[in-house]
């Protein structure tokens, strides 16, 4: 890749600088890191959606939207002399080289597992302030993903169920404790125990090498498609049917979609 290949990237950086200038766009000038927080999250989800749908044209567009957020945040920071887009690029480039000594230095690895082990060692060396084995998980991470990452980190220390049977016993115990609080109608403890059920289920998924986030995405999609199919089978508003009638339509919808999901 030569310098000319980066002309569009340079133009994007210049465009954002113009939009943030006094002669630029009022909306862009008003934005801060905090006001753009949800935008970054939304654009990331849309890029993930394009990946899941294997739509390359859409992915190209959505990655552009994510890149826009990165450049915009860097421009905002540069205006108060915090850092620039060049600083961002240098930091990640330095990190990639530092964490790939098997490529850029003389470290030898046999396989991907050894690469990951070295990666974790280098991370710990770079961030000595992280005293806990569970450090490094962002508090803003979606709860399901955070539970998965917490479990993975704990397991690396040897904190793991001895067998699958003990894991299921834990799961069943959490359900019982939740039911006990339901019987007492203790809303606060019900919430706590329900959280424990979800956390134990995440570990069931991890044990079987299932990504719980992807599994739930698939379940959501399946429910949505089946429900919308059910809506096409009725002649009146759904609220006009009783639960037995709705269940009959639901079963018909499942049958129609049997080989399509």
C-alpha positions in Angstrom: 0.0 0.0 0.0 1.5 3.4 -1.0 0.7 6.9 0.2 -1.9 7.4 -2.6 -3.9 4.5 -1.2 -4.6 6.5 2.0 -6.0 9.5 0.2 -9.6 8.7 1.2 -8.7 8.2 4.8 -6.8 11.5 4.8 -9.8 13.2 3.2 -12.1 11.7 5.9 -10.0 13.2 8.6 -10.0 16.6 6.9 -13.8 16.4 6.4 -14.3 15.8 10.1 -12.0 18.7 11.0 -14.0 21.0 8.7 -17.3 19.9 10.2 -16.0 20.6 13.7 -14.6 24.0 12.7 -16.4 27.4 13.3 -17.4 27.3 9.7 -18.7 23.8 9.9 -21.9 22.1 11.1 -23.6 23.3 14.3 -24.6 19.7 15.3 -21.0 18.3 14.8 -19.5 21.2 16.8 -21.8 20.5 19.7 -20.8 16.9 20.1 -18.7 15.5 22.9 -17.3 12.1 23.8 -20.3 11.6 26.0 -23.0 12.7 23.6 -21.5 10.4 20.9 -21.4 7.4 23.2 -24.7 5.9 22.0 -23.7 6.5 18.4 -20.6 4.4 18.7 -22.6 1.6 20.3 -25.3 1.8 17.7 -22.9 1.8 14.8 -21.0 -1.2 16.3 -24.3 -3.2 16.6 -25.2 -2.4 13.0 -21.8 -3.6 11.8 -22.3 -6.8 13.8 -25.7 -7.2 12.1 -24.0 -6.9 8.7 -21.5 -9.6 9.7 -24.2 -11.9 10.8 -26.1 -11.4 7.6 -22.9 -11.9 5.6 -23.7 -8.8 3.6 -20.3 -7.4 2.4 -21.7 -4.2 0.8 -23.6 -3.4 4.0 -20.6 -4.3 6.1 -18.4 -1.9 4.1 -20.9 0.9 4.8 -21.3 0.1 8.5 -17.5 -0.1 9.1 -17.4 3.3 7.6 -19.9 4.5 10.2 -17.7 3.0 12.9 -14.6 4.6 11.5 -16.5 7.9 11.4 -17.0 7.6 15.2 -13.3 6.9 15.8 -12.1 9.8 13.7 -14.7 12.1 15.3 -13.7 11.2 18.8 -10.0 11.7 17.9 -10.8 15.1 16.4 -12.7 16.2 19.6 -9.7 15.1 21.7 -7.2 16.9 19.4 -9.0 20.2 19.8 -8.1 20.2 23.5 -4.7 18.8 23.0 -5.4 15.4 24.5 -4.5 13.1 21.5 -4.8 12.9 17.7 -5.9 10.2 15.2 -2.2 9.7 14.6 -1.7 9.0 18.4 -4.6 6.5 18.2 -3.0 4.7 15.2 0.4 4.7 16.7 -0.8 3.2 20.0 -2.7 0.3 18.4 0.2 -0.3 15.9 2.7 -0.4 18.8 0.5 -2.8 20.7 0.1 -5.2 17.8 3.8 -5.4 17.2 4.5 -5.7 21.0 1.9 -8.5 21.4 3.0 -10.5 18.4 6.7 -11.2 19.2 6.3 -14.5 17.3 5.9 -12.4 14.1 7.9 -9.3 14.8 10.6 -10.8 17.1 12.2 -14.1 17.8 9.6 -15.8 20.0 8.6 -19.2 18.8 5.1 -20.6 19.2 3.6 -24.0 18.1 0.0 -23.1 17.8 -2.8 -20.7 18.5 -3.1 -21.8 22.1 0.5 -20.7 22.7 -0.2 -17.4 21.0 -3.1 -16.7 23.4 -1.0 -17.7 26.4 1.7 -15.3 25.4 -0.9 -12.6 24.7 -2.2 -12.8 28.2 1.3 -12.7 29.7 2.1 -9.6 27.8 -1.1 -7.9 28.8 -0.4 -8.6 32.5 3.1 -7.2 32.1 1.8 -4.1 30.3 -0.8 -3.4 33.0 0.6 -4.2 36.4 -2.1 -2.1 38.0 -4.5 -4.9 37.3 -4.1 -6.9 40.4 -7.1 -9.2 40.1 -7.4 -12.0 37.6 -10.8 -10.5 36.7 -9.5 -7.1 35.9 -9.9 -5.6 32.4 -13.6 -6.3 31.8 -15.4 -3.0 31.1 -18.3 -2.2 33.3 -20.3 -1.0 30.3 -20.0 -4.4 28.5 -23.4 -6.1 27.9 -24.1 -8.3 30.9 -24.3 -11.6 29.0 -20.9 -11.0 27.4 -19.4 -9.8 30.7 -20.6 -13.0 32.5 -18.9 -15.0 29.8 -15.6 -13.1 30.1 -15.6 -13.2 33.9 -16.1 -17.0 33.8 -13.3 -17.5 31.2 -10.9 -15.4 33.3 -11.8 -17.3 36.5 -11.3 -20.7 34.8 -7.8 -19.7 33.8 -6.9 -19.6 37.5 -8.2 -23.2 38.0 -11.5 -22.0 39.4 -13.7 -24.5 37.5 -16.4 -27.0 38.2 -14.9 -30.5 38.5 -17.4 -32.0 36.1 -20.5 -31.3 34.1 -22.7 -32.9 36.7 -21.6 -30.4 39.4 -22.4 -27.6 37.0 -25.9 -28.8 36.5 -26.3 -29.2 40.2 -25.4 -25.6 40.6 -27.9 -24.5 38.0 -30.7 -26.5 39.5 -29.8 -25.1 43.0 -30.1 -21.6 41.6 -33.5 -22.3 40.2 -34.7 -23.7 43.6 -33.4 -20.6 45.4 -35.2 -18.4 42.9 -38.4 -20.3 43.4 -38.0 -19.9 47.2 -37.8 -16.2 46.8 -40.8 -16.1 44.5 -42.8 -17.9 47.2 -41.7 -15.2 49.6 -42.5 -12.5 47.1 -39.1 -10.9 47.9 -38.6 -8.8 44.7 -35.0 -7.8 45.5 -33.8 -11.3 46.3 -35.8 -12.7 43.3 -33.7 -10.4 41.1 -30.5 -11.6 42.7 -31.4 -15.2 42.4 -32.5 -14.8 38.8 -29.2 -13.2 38.0 -27.5 -16.3 39.5 -29.6 -18.5 37.2 -28.4 -16.5 34.1 -24.8 -16.6 35.3 -24.9 -20.4 35.8 -26.5 -20.8 32.3 -23.6 -18.8 30.8 -21.2 -21.4 32.3 -23.3 -24.2 30.9 -22.9 -22.6 27.5 -19.1 -22.1 28.1 -18.7 -25.7 29.2 -20.1 -26.8 25.8 -18.2 -24.2 23.8 -21.4 -22.3 22.9 -21.4 -18.5 22.7 -24.4 -17.5 24.8 -24.7 -14.1 23.0 -25.0 -15.8 19.6 -27.3 -18.4 21.0 -29.6 -15.7 22.4 -29.5 -13.7 19.1 -30.6 -16.9 17.3 -33.4 -17.5 19.8 -34.6 -13.9 19.4 -34.6 -14.2 15.6 -36.5 -17.5 15.8 -39.1 -16.1 18.1 -39.6 -13.0 15.9 -40.0 -14.9 12.7 -42.4 -17.4 14.3 -44.5 -14.7 15.9 -44.7 -12.7 12.6 -45.7 -15.9 10.8 -48.4 -16.4 13.4 -49.7 -12.9 12.7 -50.2 -13.8 9.1 -52.3 -16.9 10.1 -54.9 -15.0 12.1 -57.9 -13.2 10.7 -58.4 -10.9 13.7 -56.2 -8.9 16.1 -54.2 -11.2 18.3 -55.7 -9.7 21.4 -59.1 -11.1 20.4 -57.9 -14.8 20.8 -57.5 -16.7 24.0 -54.2 -18.4 25.0 -55.3 -21.8 23.7 -56.2 -20.4 20.3 -52.9 -18.4 20.2 -51.0 -21.6 21.1 -52.6 -23.4 18.2 -51.6 -20.7 15.8 -48.1 -20.7 17.3 -47.8 -24.5 16.6 -49.0 -24.0 13.0 -46.4 -21.2 12.5 -43.6 -23.5 13.9 -44.7 -26.2 11.5 -44.7 -23.8 8.5 -41.2 -22.6 9.4 -39.9 -26.0 10.3 -37.3 -26.2 7.5 -36.6 -22.5 7.2 -34.9 -21.6 10.5 
